Amino acid sequence: MEKIKYAIFDVDGTLTDSMHIWDTCGGAYLMMRGITPHAGETFRTRGYVDGIKYMIEEYKLPLTYDELMAELLKILEFYYFNIAEAKPGVKEFLQKMQDNGVKMCIITATNQYLIDPALERNGILKYFSKVFSTHDIGKHKDKPEIFNMARDFLGAENNSDVFVFEDALYSIKTAKSAGYKVIGVADYSAEVDREEIKQLADYFIDDYSEIYNILDLR
């Protein structure tokens, strides 16, 4: 069993069951305008900036980048403010972590103004001392700088003292290469990478009921 003092959490796909909104928000917007999106097309796979540019060009939308971004944010705001749910067992696990004195923060690629209300509504924002948004900060999880910022904020002396909870392969690669301990969290959005994640991460869980076999949380 592992002792744990510090933890960094991703949000979408790790704490919340919310990756599907990034797959569907672009298509939902197009359908609201009476446009049929291409089959199998997902906004998430192109990324925020490239996805918006692609939609404007591919579907000949009479909008600027900023205008389309504002429209998509309306969909995302409604979802995060009203619908996004924590994964099963998350709240109980975070309470157990807090009871054991574990210091916790978040690194997310989603805007903090979207994340905070979703976590608050699910009763779990209180467990985190800070939210680092790569979108707001301008440093991303493909490089270790933002992980190191979170480590310093938590007060950990060594990267190996910090556990990173993450569902995305690219972020797991970054954290592992920087010497952090990684617990991979299963999510449908990363199913294609499941075996590589299991091989790369220190531990892998399909759901949070399995975490008590890994961490010493009395």
C-alpha positions as CSV (number, residue, x, y, z in Angstrom):
1,M,0.0,0.0,0.0
2,E,1.3,3.5,-0.9
3,K,1.4,6.4,1.5
4,I,0.2,9.6,-0.1
5,K,0.8,13.2,1.0
6,Y,0.3,15.2,-2.2
7,A,-2.0,14.7,-5.2
8,I,-2.7,16.5,-8.5
9,F,-6.0,15.8,-10.2
10,D,-7.2,16.3,-13.8
11,V,-10.9,17.0,-14.0
12,D,-12.6,15.9,-17.3
13,G,-12.5,12.1,-17.5
14,T,-10.8,11.8,-14.2
15,L,-13.0,13.5,-11.5
16,T,-16.0,14.2,-13.7
17,D,-17.8,12.1,-16.4
18,S,-17.7,15.0,-18.8
19,M,-15.5,14.3,-21.8
20,H,-18.5,13.7,-24.0
21,I,-19.4,17.4,-24.0
22,W,-16.2,18.0,-25.9
23,D,-17.1,15.4,-28.4
24,T,-20.6,16.7,-29.0
25,C,-20.6,20.5,-28.5
26,G,-19.5,21.3,-32.0
27,G,-22.1,19.0,-33.6
28,A,-24.8,20.3,-31.3
29,Y,-24.2,23.8,-32.3
30,L,-24.3,22.9,-36.0
31,M,-27.5,21.0,-35.6
32,M,-29.1,24.0,-33.8
33,R,-28.3,26.0,-37.0
34,G,-29.8,23.3,-39.2
35,I,-26.5,21.9,-40.4
36,T,-25.8,18.2,-40.3
37,P,-22.3,17.5,-39.0
38,H,-20.1,14.9,-40.7
39,A,-20.5,11.4,-39.2
40,G,-18.0,10.5,-36.5
41,E,-16.6,14.0,-36.2
42,T,-15.7,15.2,-32.7
43,F,-14.7,18.7,-31.6
44,R,-12.3,17.3,-28.9
45,T,-9.9,15.6,-31.3
46,R,-9.0,18.8,-33.0
47,G,-8.5,20.9,-29.9
48,Y,-10.1,24.1,-28.9
49,V,-8.4,26.6,-31.4
50,D,-8.1,24.3,-34.4
51,G,-11.6,22.9,-33.8
52,I,-13.2,26.4,-34.1
53,K,-11.2,27.3,-37.1
54,Y,-12.1,24.0,-38.8
55,M,-15.8,24.5,-38.1
56,I,-15.8,27.9,-39.7
57,E,-14.0,26.8,-42.8
58,E,-15.6,23.4,-43.3
59,Y,-19.2,24.5,-42.7
60,K,-18.8,28.0,-44.1
61,L,-20.1,29.6,-41.0
62,P,-20.6,33.4,-41.3
63,L,-18.9,33.9,-37.9
64,T,-15.5,35.1,-36.7
65,Y,-13.4,33.0,-34.4
66,D,-14.5,34.9,-31.4
67,E,-18.1,34.8,-32.3
68,L,-18.2,31.0,-32.7
69,M,-16.2,30.6,-29.5
70,A,-18.8,32.6,-27.7
71,E,-21.6,30.4,-29.1
72,L,-19.8,27.2,-28.1
73,L,-19.1,28.5,-24.7
74,K,-22.9,29.0,-24.1
75,I,-23.3,25.2,-24.7
76,L,-20.3,24.4,-22.4
77,E,-21.5,26.8,-19.7
78,F,-25.0,25.2,-19.6
79,Y,-23.4,21.8,-19.4
80,Y,-20.9,22.6,-16.6
81,F,-23.2,24.8,-14.6
82,N,-26.1,22.4,-14.7
83,I,-25.3,18.8,-15.8
84,A,-21.7,17.6,-15.4
85,E,-21.4,14.9,-12.7
86,A,-18.6,13.6,-10.6
87,K,-17.6,10.0,-11.3
88,P,-19.0,7.4,-8.9
89,G,-17.0,7.2,-5.6
90,V,-15.1,10.5,-6.2
91,K,-16.6,12.5,-3.3
92,E,-16.1,9.7,-0.8
93,F,-12.5,9.2,-1.9
94,L,-11.7,12.9,-1.7
95,Q,-13.2,13.1,1.8
96,K,-11.0,10.1,2.8
97,M,-7.9,11.9,1.3
98,Q,-8.8,15.1,3.2
99,D,-9.3,13.0,6.4
100,N,-5.7,11.7,5.9
101,G,-4.2,15.1,5.5
102,V,-3.5,14.8,1.8
103,K,-2.9,18.2,0.1
104,M,-4.7,18.3,-3.3
105,C,-4.9,20.6,-6.3
106,I,-6.2,20.4,-9.8
107,I,-4.6,20.9,-13.3
108,T,-7.3,21.1,-16.0
109,A,-7.3,22.1,-19.7
110,T,-10.8,23.5,-19.3
111,N,-11.5,27.2,-18.3
112,Q,-11.6,27.6,-14.6
113,Y,-14.8,29.5,-14.7
114,L,-16.5,26.4,-16.2
115,I,-14.8,23.9,-13.8
116,D,-15.4,25.7,-10.5
117,P,-19.2,25.7,-10.7
118,A,-19.3,22.0,-11.7
119,L,-17.1,21.0,-8.9
120,E,-19.0,23.2,-6.4
121,R,-22.4,21.7,-7.5
122,N,-21.0,18.2,-7.0
123,G,-19.7,19.2,-3.5
124,I,-16.0,18.5,-4.3
125,L,-14.5,21.9,-5.0
126,K,-13.8,22.3,-1.2
127,Y,-11.2,19.5,-1.3
128,F,-8.8,21.4,-3.6
129,S,-6.6,24.2,-2.5
130,K,-6.1,25.5,-6.0
131,V,-7.2,25.0,-9.6
132,F,-4.6,25.4,-12.3
133,S,-6.2,25.9,-15.7
134,T,-3.9,25.4,-18.6
135,H,-6.3,27.4,-20.8
136,D,-6.0,30.4,-18.4
137,I,-2.3,30.1,-17.5
138,G,-1.0,29.3,-21.0
139,K,1.1,26.4,-19.9
140,H,-0.1,23.0,-21.1
141,K,0.2,19.4,-19.9
142,D,2.4,18.3,-22.8
143,K,5.3,19.9,-20.8
144,P,6.1,19.5,-17.1
145,E,6.1,23.2,-16.1
146,I,2.5,23.3,-15.0
147,F,3.0,20.1,-13.0
148,N,6.0,21.6,-11.3
149,M,4.0,24.8,-10.5
150,A,1.4,22.6,-8.8
151,R,4.1,20.6,-6.9
152,D,5.6,23.8,-5.6
153,F,2.2,25.1,-4.6
154,L,1.5,21.9,-2.6
155,G,4.9,22.1,-0.9
156,A,6.3,18.8,-2.1
157,E,10.1,18.6,-2.2
158,N,10.3,15.8,-4.8
159,N,8.2,15.0,-7.9
160,S,8.1,11.3,-6.7
161,D,6.2,12.4,-3.6
162,V,3.3,13.6,-5.7
163,F,0.6,11.4,-7.2
164,V,-1.0,12.6,-10.5
165,F,-4.5,11.3,-11.3
166,E,-5.1,11.5,-15.0
167,D,-7.0,9.8,-17.9
168,A,-5.3,11.3,-20.9
169,L,-2.2,9.5,-22.3
170,Y,-0.3,12.6,-23.4
171,S,-0.6,14.1,-19.9
172,I,0.4,10.8,-18.3
173,K,3.5,10.7,-20.5
174,T,4.5,14.1,-19.3
175,A,4.0,13.4,-15.7
176,K,5.8,10.1,-15.8
177,S,8.8,11.5,-17.7
178,A,9.1,14.2,-15.0
179,G,9.2,11.6,-12.3
180,Y,5.7,11.9,-10.8
181,K,3.8,8.9,-9.7
182,V,0.8,8.4,-11.9
183,I,-2.6,6.7,-11.3
184,G,-4.3,6.3,-14.6
185,V,-8.1,6.6,-14.4
186,A,-10.2,4.7,-17.0
187,D,-12.5,6.8,-19.3
188,Y,-14.3,6.0,-22.5
189,S,-12.5,8.9,-24.3
190,A,-9.1,7.2,-23.7
191,E,-10.2,3.6,-24.4
192,V,-8.0,3.4,-27.5
193,D,-5.0,4.2,-25.3
194,R,-6.0,1.9,-22.4
195,E,-3.3,-0.7,-22.8
196,E,-0.5,1.9,-23.2
197,I,-1.8,3.9,-20.2
198,K,-1.8,0.7,-18.1
199,Q,1.8,-0.1,-19.1
200,L,3.0,3.5,-18.5
201,A,1.2,4.5,-15.3
202,D,2.3,3.3,-11.9
203,Y,-1.3,2.2,-11.2
204,F,-4.5,2.0,-13.2
205,I,-8.1,2.0,-11.9
206,D,-11.4,1.4,-13.7
207,D,-13.3,3.1,-10.9
208,Y,-12.6,4.7,-7.6
209,S,-13.6,1.6,-5.6
210,E,-10.2,0.2,-6.6
211,I,-8.2,3.0,-5.2
212,Y,-8.3,1.6,-1.7
213,N,-6.2,-1.4,-2.9
214,I,-3.5,1.1,-3.8
215,L,-3.4,3.9,-1.3
216,D,-3.1,3.6,2.5
217,L,-6.2,5.6,3.5
218,R,-7.3,4.6,7.0
